[in-house]
């Protein structure tokens, strides 16, 4: 049986779903005690520290 080529819509869905999975994997929360500890130098940690300071003042 010949291999049929995907239609444009299906090709698009294939790539979009692959990218969504990639983004979801990157965006998962880090669990406590996991080996991939969140860096203290990354922007998210800096933002959280500043937010905590502002909440403490308020």
PDBQT receptor file of N, H, CA, C and O in Angstrom, charges set to zero:
ATOM      1  N   UNK A   1       0.840  -1.182   0.000  1.00  0.00    +0.000 N 
ATOM      2  CA  UNK A   1       0.000   0.000   0.000  1.00  0.00    +0.000 C 
ATOM      3  C   UNK A   1       0.887   1.249   0.000  1.00  0.00    +0.000 C 
ATOM      4  O   UNK A   1       1.864   1.331   0.745  1.00  0.00    +0.000 OA
ATOM      5  N   UNK A   2       0.539   2.190  -0.825  1.00  0.00    +0.000 N 
ATOM      6  H   UNK A   2      -0.254   2.123  -1.430  1.00  0.00    +0.000 HD
ATOM      7  CA  UNK A   2       1.361   3.397  -0.939  1.00  0.00    +0.000 C 
ATOM      8  C   UNK A   2       1.162   4.293   0.280  1.00  0.00    +0.000 C 
ATOM      9  O   UNK A   2       0.081   4.336   0.867  1.00  0.00    +0.000 OA
ATOM     10  N   UNK A   3       2.218   5.000   0.647  1.00  0.00    +0.000 N 
ATOM     11  H   UNK A   3       3.096   4.964   0.171  1.00  0.00    +0.000 HD
ATOM     12  CA  UNK A   3       2.145   5.949   1.764  1.00  0.00    +0.000 C 
ATOM     13  C   UNK A   3       1.565   7.249   1.232  1.00  0.00    +0.000 C 
ATOM     14  O   UNK A   3       2.109   7.845   0.301  1.00  0.00    +0.000 OA
ATOM     15  N   UNK A   4       0.456   7.689   1.826  1.00  0.00    +0.000 N 
ATOM     16  H   UNK A   4       0.015   7.205   2.582  1.00  0.00    +0.000 HD
ATOM     17  CA  UNK A   4      -0.168   8.935   1.363  1.00  0.00    +0.000 C 
ATOM     18  C   UNK A   4       0.401  10.101   2.141  1.00  0.00    +0.000 C 
ATOM     19  O   UNK A   4       0.748   9.982   3.317  1.00  0.00    +0.000 OA
ATOM     20  N   UNK A   5       0.487  11.206   1.474  1.00  0.00    +0.000 N 
ATOM     21  H   UNK A   5       0.205  11.303   0.519  1.00  0.00    +0.000 HD
ATOM     22  CA  UNK A   5       1.017  12.413   2.100  1.00  0.00    +0.000 C 
ATOM     23  C   UNK A   5      -0.079  13.077   2.928  1.00  0.00    +0.000 C 
ATOM     24  O   UNK A   5      -1.245  13.085   2.534  1.00  0.00    +0.000 OA
ATOM     25  N   UNK A   6       0.297  13.626   4.063  1.00  0.00    +0.000 N 
ATOM     26  H   UNK A   6       1.244  13.619   4.383  1.00  0.00    +0.000 HD
ATOM     27  CA  UNK A   6      -0.682  14.309   4.906  1.00  0.00    +0.000 C 
ATOM     28  C   UNK A   6      -1.156  15.586   4.233  1.00  0.00    +0.000 C 
ATOM     29  O   UNK A   6      -0.385  16.277   3.567  1.00  0.00    +0.000 OA
ATOM     30  N   UNK A   7      -2.427  15.885   4.415  1.00  0.00    +0.000 N 
ATOM     31  H   UNK A   7      -3.053  15.323   4.956  1.00  0.00    +0.000 HD
ATOM     32  CA  UNK A   7      -2.950  17.152   3.922  1.00  0.00    +0.000 C 
ATOM     33  C   UNK A   7      -2.394  18.287   4.785  1.00  0.00    +0.000 C 
ATOM     34  O   UNK A   7      -1.905  18.065   5.892  1.00  0.00    +0.000 OA
ATOM     35  N   UNK A   8      -2.482  19.494   4.256  1.00  0.00    +0.000 N 
ATOM     36  H   UNK A   8      -2.880  19.675   3.357  1.00  0.00    +0.000 HD
ATOM     37  CA  UNK A   8      -1.862  20.632   4.945  1.00  0.00    +0.000 C 
ATOM     38  C   UNK A   8      -2.366  20.776   6.379  1.00  0.00    +0.000 C 
ATOM     39  O   UNK A   8      -1.578  21.025   7.291  1.00  0.00    +0.000 OA
ATOM     40  N   UNK A   9      -3.663  20.623   6.580  1.00  0.00    +0.000 N 
ATOM     41  H   UNK A   9      -4.303  20.422   5.839  1.00  0.00    +0.000 HD
ATOM     42  CA  UNK A   9      -4.258  20.760   7.917  1.00  0.00    +0.000 C 
ATOM     43  C   UNK A   9      -3.646  19.751   8.880  1.00  0.00    +0.000 C 
ATOM     44  O   UNK A   9      -3.317  20.086  10.018  1.00  0.00    +0.000 OA
ATOM     45  N   UNK A  10      -3.494  18.506   8.411  1.00  0.00    +0.000 N 
ATOM     46  H   UNK A  10      -3.761  18.234   7.487  1.00  0.00    +0.000 HD
ATOM     47  CA  UNK A  10      -2.955  17.456   9.277  1.00  0.00    +0.000 C 
ATOM     48  C   UNK A  10      -1.469  17.665   9.559  1.00  0.00    +0.000 C 
ATOM     49  O   UNK A  10      -0.991  17.406  10.663  1.00  0.00    +0.000 OA
ATOM     50  N   UNK A  11      -0.746  18.139   8.537  1.00  0.00    +0.000 N 
ATOM     51  H   UNK A  11      -1.135  18.349   7.639  1.00  0.00    +0.000 HD
ATOM     52  CA  UNK A  11       0.675  18.437   8.769  1.00  0.00    +0.000 C 
ATOM     53  C   UNK A  11       0.815  19.521   9.815  1.00  0.00    +0.000 C 
ATOM     54  O   UNK A  11       1.672  19.445  10.696  1.00  0.00    +0.000 OA
ATOM     55  N   UNK A  12      -0.048  20.547   9.711  1.00  0.00    +0.000 N 
ATOM     56  H   UNK A  12      -0.744  20.608   8.995  1.00  0.00    +0.000 HD
ATOM     57  CA  UNK A  12      -0.021  21.657  10.666  1.00  0.00    +0.000 C 
ATOM     58  C   UNK A  12      -0.323  21.146  12.075  1.00  0.00    +0.000 C 
ATOM     59  O   UNK A  12       0.375  21.493  13.027  1.00  0.00    +0.000 OA
ATOM     60  N   UNK A  13      -1.374  20.315  12.204  1.00  0.00    +0.000 N 
ATOM     61  H   UNK A  13      -1.942  20.034  11.430  1.00  0.00    +0.000 HD
ATOM     62  CA  UNK A  13      -1.748  19.793  13.516  1.00  0.00    +0.000 C 
ATOM     63  C   UNK A  13      -0.625  18.954  14.113  1.00  0.00    +0.000 C 
ATOM     64  O   UNK A  13      -0.379  18.991  15.319  1.00  0.00    +0.000 OA
ATOM     65  N   UNK A  14       0.054  18.197  13.253  1.00  0.00    +0.000 N 
ATOM     66  H   UNK A  14      -0.145  18.166  12.274  1.00  0.00    +0.000 HD
ATOM     67  CA  UNK A  14       1.145  17.341  13.726  1.00  0.00    +0.000 C 
ATOM     68  C   UNK A  14       2.253  18.191  14.349  1.00  0.00    +0.000 C 
ATOM     69  O   UNK A  14       2.748  17.877  15.431  1.00  0.00    +0.000 OA
ATOM     70  N   UNK A  15       2.640  19.272  13.659  1.00  0.00    +0.000 N 
ATOM     71  H   UNK A  15       2.238  19.527  12.780  1.00  0.00    +0.000 HD
ATOM     72  CA  UNK A  15       3.729  20.089  14.185  1.00  0.00    +0.000 C 
ATOM     73  C   UNK A  15       3.280  20.878  15.407  1.00  0.00    +0.000 C 
ATOM     74  O   UNK A  15       4.039  21.027  16.364  1.00  0.00    +0.000 OA
ATOM     75  N   UNK A  16       2.041  21.387  15.378  1.00  0.00    +0.000 N 
ATOM     76  H   UNK A  16       1.425  21.266  14.600  1.00  0.00    +0.000 HD
ATOM     77  CA  UNK A  16       1.551  22.180  16.513  1.00  0.00    +0.000 C 
ATOM     78  C   UNK A  16       1.463  21.315  17.764  1.00  0.00    +0.000 C 
ATOM     79  O   UNK A  16       1.858  21.747  18.847  1.00  0.00    +0.000 OA
ATOM     80  N   UNK A  17       0.948  20.096  17.620  1.00  0.00    +0.000 N 
ATOM     81  H   UNK A  17       0.627  19.745  16.740  1.00  0.00    +0.000 HD
ATOM     82  CA  UNK A  17       0.816  19.244  18.806  1.00  0.00    +0.000 C 
ATOM     83  C   UNK A  17       2.186  18.867  19.347  1.00  0.00    +0.000 C 
ATOM     84  O   UNK A  17       2.369  18.748  20.559  1.00  0.00    +0.000 OA
ATOM     85  N   UNK A  18       3.157  18.676  18.443  1.00  0.00    +0.000 N 
ATOM     86  H   UNK A  18       3.008  18.772  17.459  1.00  0.00    +0.000 HD
ATOM     87  CA  UNK A  18       4.515  18.342  18.903  1.00  0.00    +0.000 C 
ATOM     88  C   UNK A  18       5.092  19.515  19.687  1.00  0.00    +0.000 C 
ATOM     89  O   UNK A  18       5.716  19.320  20.730  1.00  0.00    +0.000 OA
ATOM     90  N   UNK A  19       4.884  20.736  19.185  1.00  0.00    +0.000 N 
ATOM     91  H   UNK A  19       4.376  20.894  18.338  1.00  0.00    +0.000 HD
ATOM     92  CA  UNK A  19       5.406  21.917  19.875  1.00  0.00    +0.000 C 
ATOM     93  C   UNK A  19       4.692  22.139  21.205  1.00  0.00    +0.000 C 
ATOM     94  O   UNK A  19       5.309  22.569  22.180  1.00  0.00    +0.000 OA
ATOM     95  N   UNK A  20       3.387  21.844  21.246  1.00  0.00    +0.000 N 
ATOM     96  H   UNK A  20       2.886  21.495  20.454  1.00  0.00    +0.000 HD
ATOM     97  CA  UNK A  20       2.650  22.006  22.503  1.00  0.00    +0.000 C 
ATOM     98  C   UNK A  20       3.192  21.074  23.569  1.00  0.00    +0.000 C 
ATOM     99  O   UNK A  20       3.346  21.463  24.726  1.00  0.00    +0.000 OA
ATOM    100  N   UNK A  21       3.479  19.845  23.176  1.00  0.00    +0.000 N 
ATOM    101  H   UNK A  21       3.353  19.528  22.236  1.00  0.00    +0.000 HD
ATOM    102  CA  UNK A  21       4.024  18.882  24.137  1.00  0.00    +0.000 C 
ATOM    103  C   UNK A  21       5.370  19.374  24.648  1.00  0.00    +0.000 C 
ATOM    104  O   UNK A  21       5.666  19.275  25.839  1.00  0.00    +0.000 OA
ATOM    105  N   UNK A  22       6.192  19.912  23.730  1.00  0.00    +0.000 N 
ATOM    106  H   UNK A  22       5.951  19.992  22.762  1.00  0.00    +0.000 HD
ATOM    107  CA  UNK A  22       7.502  20.415  24.120  1.00  0.00    +0.000 C 
ATOM    108  C   UNK A  22       7.346  21.549  25.122  1.00  0.00    +0.000 C 
ATOM    109  O   UNK A  22       8.043  21.583  26.136  1.00  0.00    +0.000 OA
ATOM    110  N   UNK A  23       6.423  22.492  24.840  1.00  0.00    +0.000 N 
ATOM    111  H   UNK A  23       5.857  22.465  24.015  1.00  0.00    +0.000 HD
ATOM    112  CA  UNK A  23       6.212  23.623  25.746  1.00  0.00    +0.000 C 
ATOM    113  C   UNK A  23       5.690  23.166  27.095  1.00  0.00    +0.000 C 
ATOM    114  O   UNK A  23       6.095  23.695  28.131  1.00  0.00    +0.000 OA
ATOM    115  N   UNK A  24       4.792  22.187  27.092  1.00  0.00    +0.000 N 
ATOM    116  H   UNK A  24       4.463  21.758  26.250  1.00  0.00    +0.000 HD
ATOM    117  CA  UNK A  24       4.261  21.697  28.362  1.00  0.00    +0.000 C 
ATOM    118  C   UNK A  24       5.353  21.039  29.195  1.00  0.00    +0.000 C 
ATOM    119  O   UNK A  24       5.380  21.181  30.417  1.00  0.00    +0.000 OA
ATOM    120  N   UNK A  25       6.253  20.319  28.528  1.00  0.00    +0.000 N 
ATOM    121  H   UNK A  25       6.231  20.204  27.534  1.00  0.00    +0.000 HD
ATOM    122  CA  UNK A  25       7.345  19.683  29.268  1.00  0.00    +0.000 C 
ATOM    123  C   UNK A  25       8.248  20.736  29.891  1.00  0.00    +0.000 C 
ATOM    124  O   UNK A  25       8.731  20.569  31.011  1.00  0.00    +0.000 OA
ATOM    125  N   UNK A  26       8.475  21.829  29.153  1.00  0.00    +0.000 N 
ATOM    126  H   UNK A  26       8.083  21.965  28.243  1.00  0.00    +0.000 HD
ATOM    127  CA  UNK A  26       9.339  22.881  29.676  1.00  0.00    +0.000 C 
ATOM    128  C   UNK A  26       8.665  23.642  30.812  1.00  0.00    +0.000 C 
ATOM    129  O   UNK A  26       9.342  24.152  31.705  1.00  0.00    +0.000 OA
ATOM    130  N   UNK A  27       7.344  23.720  30.783  1.00  0.00    +0.000 N 
ATOM    131  H   UNK A  27       6.794  23.306  30.057  1.00  0.00    +0.000 HD
ATOM    132  CA  UNK A  27       6.624  24.553  31.737  1.00  0.00    +0.000 C 
ATOM    133  C   UNK A  27       6.171  23.802  32.979  1.00  0.00    +0.000 C 
ATOM    134  O   UNK A  27       5.486  24.377  33.825  1.00  0.00    +0.000 OA
ATOM    135  N   UNK A  28       6.535  22.535  33.108  1.00  0.00    +0.000 N 
ATOM    136  H   UNK A  28       7.091  22.068  32.421  1.00  0.00    +0.000 HD
ATOM    137  CA  UNK A  28       6.068  21.783  34.275  1.00  0.00    +0.000 C 
ATOM    138  C   UNK A  28       6.720  22.319  35.544  1.00  0.00    +0.000 C 
ATOM    139  O   UNK A  28       7.862  22.778  35.528  1.00  0.00    +0.000 OA
ATOM    140  N   UNK A  29       5.988  22.252  36.621  1.00  0.00    +0.000 N 
ATOM    141  H   UNK A  29       5.061  21.879  36.634  1.00  0.00    +0.000 HD
ATOM    142  CA  UNK A  29       6.505  22.726  37.899  1.00  0.00    +0.000 C 
ATOM    143  C   UNK A  29       7.579  21.774  38.401  1.00  0.00    +0.000 C 
ATOM    144  O   UNK A  29       7.487  20.560  38.220  1.00  0.00    +0.000 OA
ATOM    145  N   UNK A  30       8.584  22.336  39.026  1.00  0.00    +0.000 N 
ATOM    146  H   UNK A  30       8.658  23.322  39.174  1.00  0.00    +0.000 HD
ATOM    147  CA  UNK A  30       9.638  21.504  39.609  1.00  0.00    +0.000 C 
ATOM    148  C   UNK A  30       9.166  21.024  40.979  1.00  0.00    +0.000 C 
ATOM    149  O   UNK A  30       8.687  21.815  41.792  1.00  0.00    +0.000 OA
ATOM    150  N   UNK A  31       9.304  19.741  41.222  1.00  0.00    +0.000 N 
ATOM    151  H   UNK A  31       9.693  19.099  40.562  1.00  0.00    +0.000 HD
ATOM    152  CA  UNK A  31       8.875  19.198  42.506  1.00  0.00    +0.000 C 
ATOM    153  C   UNK A  31       9.962  19.417  43.541  1.00  0.00    +0.000 C 
ATOM    154  O   UNK A  31      11.142  19.535  43.212  1.00  0.00    +0.000 OA
ATOM    155  N   UNK A  32       9.548  19.467  44.786  1.00  0.00    +0.000 N 
ATOM    156  H   UNK A  32       8.589  19.371  45.053  1.00  0.00    +0.000 HD
ATOM    157  CA  UNK A  32      10.509  19.642  45.869  1.00  0.00    +0.000 C 
ATOM    158  C   UNK A  32      11.443  18.441  45.914  1.00  0.00    +0.000 C 
ATOM    159  O   UNK A  32      11.006  17.296  45.801  1.00  0.00    +0.000 OA
ATOM    160  N   UNK A  33      12.726  18.712  46.079  1.00  0.00    +0.000 N 
ATOM    161  H   UNK A  33      13.082  19.643  46.171  1.00  0.00    +0.000 HD
ATOM    162  CA  UNK A  33      13.694  17.638  46.182  1.00  0.00    +0.000 C 
ATOM    163  C   UNK A  33      14.035  16.997  44.856  1.00  0.00    +0.000 C 
ATOM    164  O   UNK A  33      14.697  15.959  44.828  1.00  0.00    +0.000 OA
ATOM    165  N   UNK A  34      13.599  17.589  43.753  1.00  0.00    +0.000 N 
ATOM    166  H   UNK A  34      13.061  18.432  43.776  1.00  0.00    +0.000 HD
ATOM    167  CA  UNK A  34      13.945  16.983  42.473  1.00  0.00    +0.000 C 
ATOM    168  C   UNK A  34      15.388  17.337  42.138  1.00  0.00    +0.000 C 
ATOM    169  O   UNK A  34      15.946  18.307  42.652  1.00  0.00    +0.000 OA
ATOM    170  N   UNK A  35      15.977  16.525  41.264  1.00  0.00    +0.000 N 
ATOM    171  H   UNK A  35      15.524  15.737  40.847  1.00  0.00    +0.000 HD
ATOM    172  CA  UNK A  35      17.377  16.745  40.921  1.00  0.00    +0.000 C 
ATOM    173  C   UNK A  35      17.564  18.008  40.097  1.00  0.00    +0.000 C 
ATOM    174  O   UNK A  35      18.646  18.595  40.090  1.00  0.00    +0.000 OA
ATOM    175  N   UNK A  36      16.511  18.430  39.400  1.00  0.00    +0.000 N 
ATOM    176  H   UNK A  36      15.632  17.953  39.405  1.00  0.00    +0.000 HD
ATOM    177  CA  UNK A  36      16.623  19.643  38.587  1.00  0.00    +0.000 C 
ATOM    178  C   UNK A  36      16.134  20.826  39.409  1.00  0.00    +0.000 C 
ATOM    179  O   UNK A  36      15.077  21.391  39.126  1.00  0.00    +0.000 OA
ATOM    180  N   UNK A  37      16.896  21.195  40.416  1.00  0.00    +0.000 N 
ATOM    181  H   UNK A  37      17.754  20.736  40.645  1.00  0.00    +0.000 HD
ATOM    182  CA  UNK A  37      16.548  22.322  41.280  1.00  0.00    +0.000 C 
ATOM    183  C   UNK A  37      16.486  23.595  40.449  1.00  0.00    +0.000 C 
ATOM    184  O   UNK A  37      17.294  23.795  39.542  1.00  0.00    +0.000 OA
ATOM    185  N   UNK A  38      15.525  24.450  40.762  1.00  0.00    +0.000 N 
ATOM    186  H   UNK A  38      14.868  24.288  41.498  1.00  0.00    +0.000 HD
ATOM    187  CA  UNK A  38      15.408  25.711  40.042  1.00  0.00    +0.000 C 
ATOM    188  C   UNK A  38      16.574  26.609  40.425  1.00  0.00    +0.000 C 
ATOM    189  O   UNK A  38      16.897  26.766  41.602  1.00  0.00    +0.000 OA
ATOM    190  N   UNK A  39      17.196  27.193  39.417  1.00  0.00    +0.000 N 
ATOM    191  H   UNK A  39      16.934  27.066  38.460  1.00  0.00    +0.000 HD
ATOM    192  CA  UNK A  39      18.341  28.061  39.654  1.00  0.00    +0.000 C 
ATOM    193  C   UNK A  39      17.900  29.311  40.402  1.00  0.00    +0.000 C 
ATOM    194  O   UNK A  39      16.802  29.820  40.177  1.00  0.00    +0.000 OA
ATOM    195  N   UNK A  40      18.759  29.808  41.295  1.00  0.00    +0.000 N 
ATOM    196  H   UNK A  40      19.651  29.395  41.478  1.00  0.00    +0.000 HD
ATOM    197  CA  UNK A  40      18.436  31.044  42.016  1.00  0.00    +0.000 C 
ATOM    198  C   UNK A  40      18.738  32.260  41.160  1.00  0.00    +0.000 C 
ATOM    199  O   UNK A  40      18.351  33.377  41.503  1.00  0.00    +0.000 OA
ATOM    200  N   UNK A  41      19.435  32.045  40.038  1.00  0.00    +0.000 N 
ATOM    201  H   UNK A  41      19.750  31.138  39.759  1.00  0.00    +0.000 HD
ATOM    202  CA  UNK A  41      19.809  33.173  39.184  1.00  0.00    +0.000 C 
ATOM    203  C   UNK A  41      18.810  33.412  38.067  1.00  0.00    +0.000 C 
ATOM    204  O   UNK A  41      18.887  34.433  37.383  1.00  0.00    +0.000 OA
ATOM    205  N   UNK A  42      17.870  32.488  37.868  1.00  0.00    +0.000 N 
ATOM    206  H   UNK A  42      17.808  31.660  38.424  1.00  0.00    +0.000 HD
ATOM    207  CA  UNK A  42      16.967  32.684  36.732  1.00  0.00    +0.000 C 
ATOM    208  C   UNK A  42      15.925  33.758  37.036  1.00  0.00    +0.000 C 
ATOM    209  O   UNK A  42      15.674  34.095  38.193  1.00  0.00    +0.000 OA
ATOM    210  N   UNK A  43      15.331  34.284  35.975  1.00  0.00    +0.000 N 
ATOM    211  H   UNK A  43      15.535  34.011  35.035  1.00  0.00    +0.000 HD
ATOM    212  CA  UNK A  43      14.450  35.447  36.098  1.00  0.00    +0.000 C 
ATOM    213  C   UNK A  43      13.228  35.155  36.962  1.00  0.00    +0.000 C 
ATOM    214  O   UNK A  43      12.758  36.027  37.693  1.00  0.00    +0.000 OA
ATOM    215  N   UNK A  44      12.716  33.934  36.881  1.00  0.00    +0.000 N 
ATOM    216  H   UNK A  44      13.098  33.225  36.287  1.00  0.00    +0.000 HD
ATOM    217  CA  UNK A  44      11.529  33.582  37.655  1.00  0.00    +0.000 C 
ATOM    218  C   UNK A  44      11.808  33.687  39.149  1.00  0.00    +0.000 C 
ATOM    219  O   UNK A  44      10.985  34.204  39.904  1.00  0.00    +0.000 OA
ATOM    220  N   UNK A  45      12.968  33.198  39.575  1.00  0.00    +0.000 N 
ATOM    221  H   UNK A  45      13.638  32.778  38.962  1.00  0.00    +0.000 HD
ATOM    222  CA  UNK A  45      13.325  33.253  40.989  1.00  0.00    +0.000 C 
ATOM    223  C   UNK A  45      13.503  34.701  41.445  1.00  0.00    +0.000 C 
ATOM    224  O   UNK A  45      13.096  35.065  42.548  1.00  0.00    +0.000 OA
ATOM    225  N   UNK A  46      14.115  35.525  40.588  1.00  0.00    +0.000 N 
ATOM    226  H   UNK A  46      14.446  35.229  39.692  1.00  0.00    +0.000 HD
ATOM    227  CA  UNK A  46      14.298  36.940  40.937  1.00  0.00    +0.000 C 
ATOM    228  C   UNK A  46      12.949  37.635  41.079  1.00  0.00    +0.000 C 
ATOM    229  O   UNK A  46      12.729  38.406  42.013  1.00  0.00    +0.000 OA
ATOM    230  N   UNK A  47      12.048  37.350  40.135  1.00  0.00    +0.000 N 
ATOM    231  H   UNK A  47      12.227  36.724  39.376  1.00  0.00    +0.000 HD
ATOM    232  CA  UNK A  47      10.711  37.958  40.197  1.00  0.00    +0.000 C 
ATOM    233  C   UNK A  47       9.993  37.544  41.472  1.00  0.00    +0.000 C 
ATOM    234  O   UNK A  47       9.377  38.378  42.136  1.00  0.00    +0.000 OA
ATOM    235  N   UNK A  48      10.067  36.265  41.819  1.00  0.00    +0.000 N 
ATOM    236  H   UNK A  48      10.568  35.588  41.279  1.00  0.00    +0.000 HD
ATOM    237  CA  UNK A  48       9.398  35.779  43.034  1.00  0.00    +0.000 C 
ATOM    238  C   UNK A  48       9.975  36.441  44.272  1.00  0.00    +0.000 C 
ATOM    239  O   UNK A  48       9.232  36.756  45.202  1.00  0.00    +0.000 OA
ATOM    240  N   UNK A  49      11.283  36.658  44.306  1.00  0.00    +0.000 N 
ATOM    241  H   UNK A  49      11.887  36.402  43.551  1.00  0.00    +0.000 HD
ATOM    242  CA  UNK A  49      11.913  37.293  45.459  1.00  0.00    +0.000 C 
ATOM    243  C   UNK A  49      11.430  38.733  45.600  1.00  0.00    +0.000 C 
ATOM    244  O   UNK A  49      11.146  39.197  46.705  1.00  0.00    +0.000 OA
ATOM    245  N   UNK A  50      11.339  39.429  44.482  1.00  0.00    +0.000 N 
ATOM    246  H   UNK A  50      11.570  39.053  43.585  1.00  0.00    +0.000 HD
ATOM    247  CA  UNK A  50      10.882  40.828  44.532  1.00  0.00    +0.000 C 
ATOM    248  C   UNK A  50       9.416  40.885  44.965  1.00  0.00    +0.000 C 
ATOM    249  O   UNK A  50       9.032  41.747  45.756  1.00  0.00    +0.000 OA
ATOM    250  N   UNK A  51       8.603  39.971  44.446  1.00  0.00    +0.000 N 
ATOM    251  H   UNK A  51       8.914  39.272  43.803  1.00  0.00    +0.000 HD
ATOM    252  CA  UNK A  51       7.194  39.938  44.846  1.00  0.00    +0.000 C 
ATOM    253  C   UNK A  51       7.055  39.655  46.340  1.00  0.00    +0.000 C 
ATOM    254  O   UNK A  51       6.204  40.236  47.013  1.00  0.00    +0.000 OA
ATOM    255  N   UNK A  52       7.900  38.757  46.853  1.00  0.00    +0.000 N 
ATOM    256  H   UNK A  52       8.592  38.286  46.306  1.00  0.00    +0.000 HD
ATOM    257  CA  UNK A  52       7.841  38.443  48.283  1.00  0.00    +0.000 C 
ATOM    258  C   UNK A  52       8.210  39.667  49.129  1.00  0.00    +0.000 C 
ATOM    259  O   UNK A  52       7.608  39.916  50.173  1.00  0.00    +0.000 OA
ATOM    260  N   UNK A  53       9.208  40.425  48.662  1.00  0.00    +0.000 N 
ATOM    261  H   UNK A  53       9.698  40.223  47.814  1.00  0.00    +0.000 HD
ATOM    262  CA  UNK A  53       9.598  41.642  49.394  1.00  0.00    +0.000 C 
ATOM    263  C   UNK A  53       8.449  42.654  49.409  1.00  0.00    +0.000 C 
ATOM    264  O   UNK A  53       8.162  43.265  50.438  1.00  0.00    +0.000 OA
ATOM    265  N   UNK A  54       7.799  42.821  48.256  1.00  0.00    +0.000 N 
ATOM    266  H   UNK A  54       8.033  42.325  47.419  1.00  0.00    +0.000 HD
ATOM    267  CA  UNK A  54       6.694  43.782  48.184  1.00  0.00    +0.000 C 
ATOM    268  C   UNK A  54       5.525  43.353  49.069  1.00  0.00    +0.000 C 
ATOM    269  O   UNK A  54       4.873  44.189  49.694  1.00  0.00    +0.000 OA
ATOM    270  N   UNK A  55       5.266  42.056  49.118  1.00  0.00    +0.000 N 
ATOM    271  H   UNK A  55       5.795  41.376  48.610  1.00  0.00    +0.000 HD
ATOM    272  CA  UNK A  55       4.179  41.565  49.977  1.00  0.00    +0.000 C 
ATOM    273  C   UNK A  55       4.513  41.774  51.443  1.00  0.00    +0.000 C 
ATOM    274  O   UNK A  55       3.629  42.060  52.250  1.00  0.00    +0.000 OA
ATOM    275  N   UNK A  56       5.784  41.634  51.791  1.00  0.00    +0.000 N 
ATOM    276  H   UNK A  56       6.503  41.402  51.135  1.00  0.00    +0.000 HD
ATOM    277  CA  UNK A  56       6.201  41.809  53.190  1.00  0.00    +0.000 C 
ATOM    278  C   UNK A  56       6.021  43.275  53.614  1.00  0.00    +0.000 C 
ATOM    279  O   UNK A  56       5.653  43.551  54.756  1.00  0.00    +0.000 OA
ATOM    280  N   UNK A  57       6.277  44.193  52.707  1.00  0.00    +0.000 N 
ATOM    281  H   UNK A  57       6.576  43.969  51.780  1.00  0.00    +0.000 HD
ATOM    282  CA  UNK A  57       6.114  45.620  53.018  1.00  0.00    +0.000 C 
ATOM    283  C   UNK A  57       4.639  46.006  53.156  1.00  0.00    +0.000 C 
ATOM    284  O   UNK A  57       4.282  46.854  53.973  1.00  0.00    +0.000 OA
ATOM    285  N   UNK A  58       3.805  45.381  52.357  1.00  0.00    +0.000 N 
ATOM    286  H   UNK A  58       4.096  44.692  51.693  1.00  0.00    +0.000 HD
ATOM    287  CA  UNK A  58       2.381  45.750  52.337  1.00  0.00    +0.000 C 
ATOM    288  C   UNK A  58       1.627  45.285  53.564  1.00  0.00    +0.000 C 
ATOM    289  O   UNK A  58       0.425  45.526  53.679  1.00  0.00    +0.000 OA
TER     290      UNK A  58
